[in-house]
Amino acid sequence: MSYPIKLISSLFYITAVYDGVLGIAFLLFPTSLLEAFKVAAPHPGYIQFSAALLVIFALMFLSIARRPQRNRNLIPYGILLKVSYCGVVFWYWVEGGIPFIWKPFAIFDALFGLLFLWAYLQPVE
């Protein structure tokens, strides 16, 4: 495995763990987590559905990490996930209407999104 492929693989392993842990945490403890950050909790189902999607994407990132070249076609979906989340959070952040809990995740996701774009643009060997 070449250096860029190893780096890409590591990137997606890290992202799989990151999104997987967040997804499982919010799936199992949505109300507790929001209350800990003093955020008014909507119906837990809204948070749990989003959390379940994170777990699904984590599984996709794991697939990319295992075989980056073979599963390169999945990377744009990861980019779109990160752009979607960041777009919503940054919009409301600028508007002044989003709780702090969501802001660090948006910063990390913006970084992941840029790294995903870099990974996607790497030449296929």
PyMOL commands that set and color helices and strands:
alter all, ss='L'
color gray80, all
select helices_A, chain A and resi 3-28+30-36+44-66+72-95+102-121
alter helices_A, ss='H'
color red, helices_A
deselect
rebuild
show_as cartoon
